[in-house]
Amino acid sequence: MDRVIQQAEHPLRGAVTIPGDKSISHRAVLFASIADGTSVIRGFLRGEDCLSTIRCMRALGVEIEETENEIMVHGRGVHGLKEPEALLDVGNSGTTIRLLSGILAGQPFGTALAGDDSIAKRPMRRVTGPLKMMNAAIDGRDHGQFTPLWIRGGSLQGVHFFSPVASAQVKSAVLLAGLYAAGTTTVTEPDISRDHTERMMDTFGVTVARSGRSVSIDGGQELRAAEVEVPGDISSAAFMLTAGALVSGSEVTAANTGMNPTRTGVVDVLQRMGADLTVENERMLGGEPAADLRIRAGRLKAVEISGSDIPRLIDEIPVLALAATQAEGTTRIKDAAELKVKETNRIDTVVNQLNKLGASCEATEDGMVIHGPTPLSGAEVESFHDHRIGMTMILAGLIADGEVTVKDTEAVNVSYPGFFEHLSFLQSSSQAQ
């Protein structure tokens, strides 16, 4: 579905409750499925990616009940999954295929996995490589580099894997396989990636050892059913916060936002850019810190985003690039080559689409350079079926002079069902005041 976005005539005002964290929702279903007993998940994100995880676990014999407010997972225990009758379809979800590969590496049966055209282009060897080191039998296109994958679990052995990239998906896949491995499995990263898996293991009764940039787990542990409260996704909140920062006169609150310190890079960067952003009502929710984030529109300044910033905001770079087009000075994004292997090559797509709107951006090998402030003007832009590119272009339309047509916006539902309703609410709330 294409959408035509017009410049906001009024400030954005009000508070929206951010939908559940995508990363935590995936993990809650996966861990509950291999736990003993019935787990209850509240705040689950009913986006397409997370629903792919539910479908895959059902195909592996797990009974999962859905009500309006809860997901009930009747876990089968670590060794209770069943061989699926058909290929597992992960849709567009890289998290599903990579984390599930870790679980399947420990099963005494074979499983085939594939997804959509986007998944077929995403590199899998970063996960299949260490799983093969642990003695899993894995094949696929280009020797397991691309889907479809075929995984047959074996007698896994614990390893110490030195990951070349800071990737929560890689770390999580190896640690999940470590539950089934003899001995201790350790993952050491160049920088600390998001730690939702380690926190979720704590919730389900698994002992995890942390030391600097390393995480270790002993094989043979059992999981206990748990209740999980999923906070709002900070990656989704980033879009509401950026809209509030850019549309003149706005004041927006992103309520119930997860504030895991491995994910709050977007908050730090917006504050470094001079955004009037405050953190309120801090609390713990299901083992994860959460808060309400309030932002007021104002002038922004250019910053450098690099190094240890990147693992903490990799998914938010597209929308931060939009913010940078309106910031005073030159923003440089470095050390972000990981963007090339997301749903699209987000370095090229962000730069190309923002430039269509009149921005002054340049792609680099590991990031981009953005000159600002530059006025944006109407044009037709592509989402490339990438939810974060689509939402970024929609927000660009709110500040552009003239109509912005965004192609294929249905991809937004992958991570932020209710995105358009929330934007409409913030616009209508301002008019009602």
Secondary structure as the mmCIF struct_conf table of DSSP 4:
data_model
#
loop_
_struct_conf.conf_type_id
_struct_conf.id
_struct_conf.beg_label_comp_id
_struct_conf.beg_label_asym_id
_struct_conf.beg_label_seq_id
_struct_conf.end_label_comp_id
_struct_conf.end_label_asym_id
_struct_conf.end_label_seq_id
STRN STRN1 ARG A 3 ILE A 5
BEND BEND1 GLU A 9 HIS A 10
STRN STRN2 ARG A 13 THR A 17
HELX_LH_PP_P HELX_LH_PP_P1 ILE A 18 PRO A 19
STRN STRN3 GLY A 20 GLY A 20
HELX_LH_PP_P HELX_LH_PP_P2 ASP A 21 ASP A 21
HELX_RH_AL_P HELX_RH_AL_P1 LYS A 22 SER A 33
TURN_TY1_P TURN_TY1_P1 ILE A 34 ILE A 34
BEND BEND2 ALA A 35 ALA A 35
STRN STRN4 ASP A 36 ARG A 42
BEND BEND3 GLY A 43 GLY A 43
BEND BEND4 GLY A 47 GLY A 47
HELX_RH_AL_P HELX_RH_AL_P2 GLU A 48 ALA A 59
TURN_TY1_P TURN_TY1_P2 LEU A 60 GLY A 61
STRN STRN5 GLU A 63 GLU A 66
BEND BEND5 GLU A 68 ASN A 69
STRN STRN6 GLU A 70 ARG A 76
TURN_TY1_P TURN_TY1_P3 VAL A 78 HIS A 79
BEND BEND6 GLU A 85 ALA A 86
STRN STRN7 LEU A 88 ASP A 89
TURN_TY1_P TURN_TY1_P4 GLY A 91 ASN A 92
HELX_RH_AL_P HELX_RH_AL_P3 GLY A 94 LEU A 104
TURN_TY1_P TURN_TY1_P5 ALA A 105 GLY A 106
BEND BEND7 GLN A 107 PHE A 109
STRN STRN8 GLY A 110 ALA A 114
HELX_RH_AL_P HELX_RH_AL_P4 ASP A 117 ALA A 120
TURN_TY1_P TURN_TY1_P6 LYS A 121 LYS A 121
BEND BEND8 ARG A 122 ARG A 122
HELX_RH_AL_P HELX_RH_AL_P5 ARG A 125 MET A 133
TURN_TY1_P TURN_TY1_P7 MET A 134 ASN A 135
STRN STRN9 ALA A 137 ARG A 141
TURN_TY1_P TURN_TY1_P8 ASP A 142 GLN A 145
STRN STRN10 PHE A 146 ARG A 152
STRN STRN11 GLN A 157 GLN A 157
STRN STRN12 HIS A 160 PHE A 162
BEND BEND9 PRO A 164 VAL A 165
HELX_RH_AL_P HELX_RH_AL_P6 ALA A 168 GLY A 178
TURN_TY1_P TURN_TY1_P9 LEU A 179 TYR A 180
BEND BEND10 ALA A 181 ALA A 181
STRN STRN13 ALA A 182 ALA A 182
BEND BEND11 GLY A 183 GLY A 183
STRN STRN14 THR A 184 THR A 188
BEND BEND12 PRO A 190 ASP A 191
HELX_LH_PP_P HELX_LH_PP_P3 ILE A 192 ARG A 194
HELX_RH_AL_P HELX_RH_AL_P7 HIS A 196 THR A 203
TURN_TY1_P TURN_TY1_P10 PHE A 204 GLY A 205
STRN STRN15 VAL A 208 SER A 211
TURN_TY1_P TURN_TY1_P11 GLY A 212 ARG A 213
STRN STRN16 SER A 214 ASP A 218
TURN_TY1_P TURN_TY1_P12 GLY A 219 GLY A 220
STRN STRN17 ARG A 224 ARG A 224
STRN STRN18 GLU A 227 GLU A 229
HELX_LH_PP_P HELX_LH_PP_P4 VAL A 230 PRO A 231
STRN STRN19 GLY A 232 GLY A 232
HELX_LH_PP_P HELX_LH_PP_P5 ASP A 233 ASP A 233
HELX_RH_AL_P HELX_RH_AL_P8 ILE A 234 LEU A 246
BEND BEND13 VAL A 247 VAL A 247
TURN_TY1_P TURN_TY1_P13 SER A 248 GLY A 249
STRN STRN20 GLU A 251 GLY A 258
TURN_TY1_P TURN_TY1_P14 PRO A 261 THR A 264
HELX_RH_AL_P HELX_RH_AL_P9 GLY A 265 ARG A 272
TURN_TY1_P TURN_TY1_P15 MET A 273 GLY A 274
STRN STRN21 ASP A 276 LEU A 285
TURN_TY1_P TURN_TY1_P16 GLY A 286 GLY A 287
STRN STRN22 GLU A 288 ARG A 296
STRN STRN23 LEU A 300 LYS A 301
STRN STRN24 GLU A 304 ILE A 305
HELX_RH_3T_P HELX_RH_3T_P1 GLY A 307 ARG A 312
TURN_TY1_P TURN_TY1_P17 LEU A 313 LEU A 313
HELX_RH_3T_P HELX_RH_3T_P2 ILE A 314 GLU A 316
HELX_RH_AL_P HELX_RH_AL_P10 ILE A 317 THR A 325
TURN_TY1_P TURN_TY1_P18 GLN A 326 GLN A 326
STRN STRN25 ALA A 327 ILE A 333
BEND BEND14 ASP A 335 ASP A 335
HELX_RH_3T_P HELX_RH_3T_P3 ALA A 337 VAL A 341
BEND BEND15 LYS A 342 THR A 344
HELX_RH_AL_P HELX_RH_AL_P11 ARG A 346 LYS A 356
TURN_TY1_P TURN_TY1_P19 LEU A 357 GLY A 358
STRN STRN26 SER A 360 THR A 364
TURN_TY1_P TURN_TY1_P20 GLU A 365 ASP A 366
STRN STRN27 GLY A 367 GLY A 372
STRN STRN28 SER A 377 GLU A 382
TURN_TY1_P TURN_TY1_P21 PHE A 384 HIS A 385
HELX_RH_AL_P HELX_RH_AL_P12 HIS A 387 ILE A 399
BEND BEND16 ALA A 400 ALA A 400
STRN STRN29 ASP A 401 LYS A 407
HELX_RH_3T_P HELX_RH_3T_P4 THR A 409 VAL A 414
TURN_TY1_P TURN_TY1_P22 SER A 415 SER A 415
TURN_TY1_P TURN_TY1_P23 PRO A 417 GLY A 418
HELX_RH_AL_P HELX_RH_AL_P13 PHE A 419 ALA A 432
#
